[in-house]
């Protein structure tokens, strides 16, 4: 019965009748499973967005941010996020692409014998051929699977990460959304990713990845040495450290200083943190050489100052009852008082688990959405996921900086 009711909501997403659609949403979305089903339907609808020419599409990135928030904080903490996504989807203009139609288009592609489809995708992107890029992305997914096509899409973005690193973010979000949707629905997300990436890539010589400077020999990776090199502005050592991390099994640690810096310099509408967060997600799909290039690129172009501020470090517990600390935090998130920096610190230092803090932040996000709600959700989702990645001891940086910035 629950699945049938959710299906009625999903069917309504193909219309513009938001009142009926939201009535169906409220009647059917009651637990994690129904919320997940609804969110995947929203994700598919968002992948079909037809953005106005000359604008950056935000629908899929917004929906994917919400899907990851649901996966991280669970239910019912994510209810306000999923409810917003449902209503937001009814405002979108859609292309009406279908998996079967995309498969037929991909089957008509004339591909030279022995041609490597990842190279064909990168070439179509670099030559600004959106329709061809969409078709090649689907052909690659049909031949080698969604993960291989997502990897190729992310790699194709490295030749031109785009203004505010939009291209990299778009590629990573579409690749992740495709795998979340599975076959055949994921073909729509991949086709949209190829199309949007090609439409927004600056014309250039191609997609080859060239280091910004002659790379030094890789160094044994160490966060202490990387932090010291960043403090001393010794970018030869920084570059060597990043190469060492990229080729190691602990490459994700190399993103920690970058993410902290991006939290403190989040950029216009949080774009710098959003880009750094998606760079970490994208790097899971790259080779060691590509990861080294991406790390070097974002370290040199995304942020300027490194280091964790002493004022945001946690200290000993203040002797506050955890339940009282949670109530104070909820007040901060709803009415902005007491100051959120204090209540976050009190909650974490009193022993409230980080997971519970993140749940309260997610549940109360609607109290902080002033202005462009798509950007607000993308920014908050990046901050919450970054806090979970950095862990309790460094979670203050993403949470405090984003919650103070969110009322645009």
N, C-alpha and C positions, 0 to 999 in steps of 0.2 A: 504493500500500500504506500509506504513512504517513497519508494523508488518511483511509483507511478505519479505521485504528486510532484516530485522533483522534475520528472519528465515534462509535465505540463508547464512548469516554469521555464524549462529549457526551450520548449516549443515557442513560448511567448517571446523569447529573446529574438526570434526572427521577425518580430513585429515592432512597431513603435508605440504600442499600447502599454505605457509604463505603469498606469494605474492597475490594470489587470495583472500585469507581470509582477508587480510588487506585492499584490494581494496573494498571488500564488507563492511567491518567495516566503512571505511570512507564514503561510499555512504549511509549507513543506520543509523548510530548512530548520531542523530542530536539534541536530547533533553533528558530531564531526563528520560522519560519513555523508550525510546529506549536504553539509556545507562544502565538503570536498567535491562532490559531484556537481554542485551548482557552480563552484569556482572554476572547474575545468570547462564547463559550458560557457562561462563568461570569458575564459581565456581563448577559447576557439572563436567566439564572436569578436573579441578584440583583435585577434590575428587577422580578421577580415576587414579591419578598418580601412576606409579610403580617406586618407588625410588630405586636406586641401593642399594644392600645389604650392610649394615654397615654404611649407611648414614642416616641423619635425613631428612624426607620429608618436603619440604618447600612450595610446590605448593599450597595446600589448605590454609595454613596459610597466604601466600602472597595474594591469591585471596580474602580471607575473610577480610584481612586488607584493601584491596582496596574497597571492598563492603561497609565496614563501613565508609570509607572516603567519598564515594559517598553519603551515607545516611546523613552524617554530614554536608558536605560543599556544596552539591547540584551540580547543573549544571549551567554554564560550568566550574566551578572551578576544577572539578574532571576529566575533559577530558584527560589531560596527564596521569593520573593514569589509567583510563579505557583503553586508547590506549596502554599503556605498558602491561597491563594484557592480552589484546587480542593477542599481538605479542608474549608475554612470553608463552602463552598456546600452541602455535605451536611447542615449543621446548620440550614438555613433552613426556615421554614414558608412555603409558597408559595400564591399566589392561583390559579395556573393560568390566567391570562389568556393568550389567543392573539391574534396579529395579526388573524386573520379575524374572530374574535368581537368584537374591539374595533372593527373596521371596520363590522360590522353594527350595533353600538350607535351609532356615530357617524352612520351613514346614517339612523337613525331620529330624529335630532335635528330638532326643528322650529325652523328658523332663519328669522327674518324676512327678507324680500327687502331687499337692500341693507345688511344688518347686517354689521358688521366683526367677524370672528371673534376677533382679538386683544382687542378690547374685551369681547366675550362671555366670553372666558377670564378676563380680569382681574375681571370682575364675579362670575363663579362662584367665583373664589378669595376675593374680599373678602366674599362672602355665606356662605362656608363650605359650599359644595355640592360635595363631593368627586367624586361620581359624574358630575355635570354637567361639572365641570372636566376630568375624564379624557376624557369624550366629546368635548368641544369641542377639546381639545388634539389628539386624533386627527383630528377633522374638519378642523382647520386644517392639519395635516400632509398630509392627503390632497389638500386643495385647493391649498395654496401651497408644500408641501415641508417637509422636516424642519428646515432652517435657519430658516425663517420661524416655525415652531411653537416652536422652541427660543428664538428671540428673544422671542416673546410670553410664554413661560413665565418667562424671566428678568425681563422688564419687569414682569410681574404680581407678582413677589416684592418689588418696591421699596416698595410701600405698607406692608409690614410685614416687615422683614428677619428678625424673630423673635429670640427669646432666644438669646444667643451667636451671632446671625446665622445660625442654622440654616436659615431659609427661603431666604435667598440662596444658601447653599452647596448645598442640595438642588436648587434650580432650575438652577443652573449645572451641577451634576454630571449631572442627568437630561438636560439639553439636549446636553451633550457626549457622553454615552453613546448617545443616540438617533442622532446623526450617525455615531458610530463603528460602530454596528450596521447602519445603513442601513435601507432599506425591504425588507420590511415589519416586520422585528424591532424597528426603532426605535420603532414605534408603542407597544410595550409600555413602553419607558422613558419616553416622553412622557406616556402615560396615567397611569403611576405617579407621575410628577412632578406632574402636575396634581392628582391625588388627594391626595398627601401634602401638597402646598402648601396646598390648600384646607382640609384637615383640621387644619392647625396654624396657620393665620392667625387672629389675634385679630379678632373682629367689630369692624367700624368703619364709618366713613362711605363707604369705597370705596378705590379704587386710584389716585386722583390723586396725582401727585408734587408735593409742595410743598416749596420750599427751607426749611431750618431757620431761616434769617434772610434778610432782604431782600438779594438778591445785588448785589454791586457790579459795576461794569463790568469785563469781562474784561481781564486784563493780558497783555502779551506774555509767553509762558511761558518761564521760565528756572529751571533747577534751583538755581542759585546764589541767586537771589532767593527761591525757595520755601524753601530751607534757612535763609536769613537770617530770613525772616518766621517760620518755626517756632521758631527760636532766640529771637527777640524776643517771641514770643507775640502777634504782630501778625496776628490771624486775619481781619481785613478784607483784608489783602494775601494771606494764605493762600487765602481764598475766591476772590479775584480771580485768583490764579495758577492755581488748580484749574479755574476756568471757562476760562481761556485754554488750558490744556493739553487740556481735554476737547474743545475745538473744533479742535484742531490735529492734525497728522499724527504728533506725537510724544507723544500722550496717555499711552502706556504708561509713559513716564519718570516721570509724576506718581506712580506707585505705588512708586517706589524708596524714598523716605524712609519711607513707610508700612510697606513690607515689612520694612525694617531695624528699625524700631521694634517691629513685631510679632514679629520674631525674638528681640528682647531682652526682650519682654514677651509670651511665647507664650500665656499664659493657661492655664486649667484644661485639662489633657490636650491642650494645643496649640491650643485652639479659636480663639484670636485670630489666630495665624499661618494656620491653615486658612482662616479667613474672609477674611483679607487676600489670600491666594493665589487663592481662588475669586472674589473681587471683581475681581481683575485678569483672570481668565479670562472672567468674566461681562461685563466692560466691552466685550469685542470684539463683543458682540451688541447693544449699546445705541446710541441716538442721542447726539449731543453733549450735548444737554440732560440726558438720563438719566445719562450718564457724569458730568457735573458734579454732579448730585444725589448719585450714589453715592459719588463721591470725597469730597465734603463730609461726607456722612453717616459714612463709615468713619473719616475723619480726626478727626472730633469725638467719636466714640463708642467706637472700638476700642482706641486706645492713648493714652498720656499723655506719654511722653517721646520726643524725637526726637534724631537725631544718631548718627553712627557712632563707637563707642568706639575711642579711640586704641590701646588694648591689643590690639585685634583687627586692626589694620592690618598688612599685609605689609610687610616691609622687604627689604633685600638678602639674597641667598641665603646660607645658613650654611656653604656649602662641603661639604654632605653629599651623598654619592652618591645619585642618584635611586632606584636599586634598593634601597639600604639604607633610604632613607626610606619606601619602599612597604612593606618588611617590617615596619618599626616601626609603621606605620599599621595594618597587618593585625593586629598583636599588640594594639594599643589597642582595635580593634573587637571582638576575640575575648575578651580577658581583662582589659580595662580598664587595662592598663599597657603602656607609659608613658602619661601623661595624653594624652588625645586632642587637646587644644588644642595641645600641643607637636608631636605627630606630624603633625597636619594642616598646621600652619605649615611644618614642615620639608619635607613633601612638596610643597606649593605653591611654596615659595621655592626648592627645589632644581630646579624645572623640570618636575615631574611634571604632565602636563596635567590640568586640572580634570575633564575627562570620565573619565579613569582613576580619579581620586579618588572620584568619584561612583559609579563601578562597584563599587569596593571597599566603599563605605558600603552600597550596596544589597545586595550579596551577603552581607554580614555582619549584616544587620538582625536576623536571628533570635537573635543573641547579646544583643540589647538589648530583646527583647520580654518584658517582665514586666508582668503585669496585663492590661488590656484590649487585645487584639491588634488589634481594628478601629481603635481610636483611635491605636495605635502606628503602624500602617501609614499611616493618613491623615496623621498628623503628620510622619512621616519623608518621605513622598512630597512633601508641601508644602514641606518644608525643602530637599529635593534639587532640586526644580523651581525653587524660589526661588534657590538657589545658582547654578543654570545661568542663570537670568535675570539675576541681578546681576553675574555674571562673576567671574573669578578674584580680582580685587582686593578684592571684598567678600564672597566666599563663606564666609569664616570665621564671619561672624555667624550665618547660618542653620545651618551645620553644627555649630559648637561648641555653640551654645545647645541645639539639639535633641538632640545626642548625650549631653549632660550631663543632660538632662531625661528622656530616654526610659526609663531603668529606674525606672518609677513607684513 
